[in-house]
Amino acid sequence: MLQFRVVCKTMEAANHSKNSAMETENHVKHGEILYYSRKILFFLALVSVFFLNACSDRRAEREQKHVAIIEELSPFEFKDELIKAAGSGSILNAGRGNPNFLSTAPRYAFWQLGLFAMRESELSSMYMPEDVGGFPQREGIEERFMIFLNENAGVPGISFLADAVSYIQDHLGLNVRDFLYEMCEGILGINYPVPPRMLTNSEKIVEQYLRKEMIGGHPFAGDFDIFAVEGGTAAMTYIFNMMRENFLIEHGNTIALGSPIFTPYIEIPQLNDYQLNIIYLNADPANGWQYSKQELDKLRDPNVKAFFLVNPSNPPSVKLDMESLNYIADIVRERPDLIILTDDVYGTFADDFVSLFALCPQNTILVYSFSKYFGSTGWRLGVVATHHQNVLDDKLANLPQKQQALLHERYKSITTEPDKLKFIDRLVADSRTVALNHTAGLSTPQQVQMVLFSLYSLMDNDAYKTALKQLIRNRKQALYNELGISLEDHDDNAVDYYTILSVEYLLERGYGREVIDWINENITASEILFRLAREESVVLLPGEGFGTLNPSWRVSLANLHEDEYVRIGRAINKVMDEYIKLYHDK
Ligand SMILES: Cc1ncc(COP(=O)(O)O)c(C=O)c1O
């Protein structure tokens, strides 16, 4: 027993010692495990910190690269990236110049005119019931139109048409029968546009519209030709192409661009097709975005072949003041060879607008688009106008013999006197690569809508104009109120279709120079734009893409409702407050 106990004790002792040895071993093992696991954990932590750092470095690098790549984009493509960043919720997209308003009366008139034209068409094919129409008949069209107006009295668009008929007769001296026939044939789209440059009565009416809106009360001698095109941008494409084909601009020539400017106009001259040198005339924000005399003096350089501008400007949305217009006109007197190309699409939103076309008609190619004022971007309606006596025709007539011979060949298939073909008719021909000149021209239903828009403006006593100007200015007021910026010192030249904001402009009243400089040095304008998009679903465009010299953003006042501009103001304040906090925490 004792032995047993001893054995047991011994066993116990042995067990104990074994156990304690095991425990010690276990402890050691446990300690080792702990030690190694800590090491592993530490190592893993190190690796993950390193990995995360590397990832965030790479992410930051990628983001930087992304921003850098994106900054290469035109503001319009950039806007698409911002929209992606803003996600799929509801976005406040003030990046678009597409208006959210439209004129209704001339559209109602269009549809009613269409119904009348259909009636006319069916009248001349009564014997064919199988949905076959005929051409309208000129004879008696006036009387049938009066019956149509009487039958539909009170229907929207009818009184407009009645007024339009008496207006074109009483004020423009046009023949009602010819006008109605042109409109019916045009709206039915049953013939190629003839003349291809523009339908005859349509041109006379649009001419009056341009006189009213682009020339106003300014003295203007002589007449001008109009080429109806698919919007202002098509006009630019045609003009650049034709000028190159006709040796009016050649690779390596210098042109002057009024800056900031609608981005495509910076890009086109740089394309391989043109390879033009550009000198910029920079409008001065401190001088209400007008050009200083010093900048305008750049036009005195005889190497400058053409001056290309958007007036009122995009994005500053300011019209050239009378002093600048007169100054340019003086330079043109000194440089009668200078070609001016002016895109005046926003002119109708300005108070008392006068185009350079009014002051320098012989030198100026006028481009106008109906897109913005009538809310008709989808219609694609624009015009090019040149004066009957212009330097472009003179330049063509005085080209070197070799070039004249080439152009003689180019245009000989469309006229027996190619050397006498005017600039504007060459423009028409080149819009269809010359050989297809007989199918050139804007579609006739488009021309009809253009005519109705023009007549509307001629007849409306500016009620529509006043309403639109008020609409966009109220939006500006709403935005600026929210930003805490007073608009008391209204600039008479401001058009307010767009407005430009910058860190400087937003903070200069409430914060010191140091904060502004710190933000400008440490945060790019596009970073702020991405933040606005990602966090606030607000999309604005970068001003630098339009050639502004300092970082800025373009806010379109055309395409959102007033309350949405309040929300944009709030979002901008929030993001700016965070940057100011970052500055204080640095
Ligand atoms: C200066 C300028 N010209 C032309 C256009 C476009 O005109 P359209 O729609 O007639 O092609 C725009 C549109 O934003 C513009 O800002």
The ligand as an SDF file (V2000), in Angstrom:
LIG
                    3D

 16 16  0  0  0  0  0  0  0  0999 V2000
  -20.4740   80.6140  -78.1210 C   0  0  0  0  0  0  0  0  0  0  0  0
  -21.3030   79.4800  -78.5640 C   0  0  0  0  0  0  0  0  0  0  0  0
  -21.5140   79.2940  -79.8650 N   0  0  0  0  0  0  0  0  0  0  0  0
  -22.2820   78.2780  -80.3110 C   0  0  0  0  0  0  0  0  0  0  0  0
  -22.8560   77.4020  -79.4310 C   0  0  0  0  0  0  0  0  0  0  0  0
  -23.6870   76.2740  -79.9310 C   0  0  0  0  0  0  0  0  0  0  0  0
  -24.5160   76.7080  -80.9140 O   0  0  0  0  0  0  0  0  0  0  0  0
  -25.4420   75.7090  -81.7300 P   0  0  0  0  0  0  0  0  0  0  0  0
  -26.3090   74.9840  -80.7510 O   0  0  0  0  0  0  0  0  0  0  0  0
  -26.2150   76.6140  -82.5590 O   0  0  0  0  0  0  0  0  0  0  0  0
  -24.5720   74.8030  -82.4920 O   0  0  0  0  0  0  0  0  0  0  0  0
  -22.6540   77.5530  -78.0660 C   0  0  0  0  0  0  0  0  0  0  0  0
  -23.2390   76.6020  -77.1230 C   0  0  0  0  0  0  0  0  0  0  0  0
  -22.9880   76.5400  -75.9690 O   0  0  0  0  0  0  0  0  0  0  0  0
  -21.8620   78.6220  -77.6260 C   0  0  0  0  0  0  0  0  0  0  0  0
  -21.6490   78.8280  -76.3400 O   0  0  0  0  0  0  0  0  0  0  0  0
  1  2  1  0
  2  3  1  0
  2 15  2  0
  3  4  2  0
  4  5  1  0
  5  6  1  0
  5 12  2  0
  6  7  1  0
  7  8  1  0
  8  9  2  0
  8 10  1  0
  8 11  1  0
 12 13  1  0
 12 15  1  0
 13 14  2  0
 15 16  1  0
M  END
$$$$
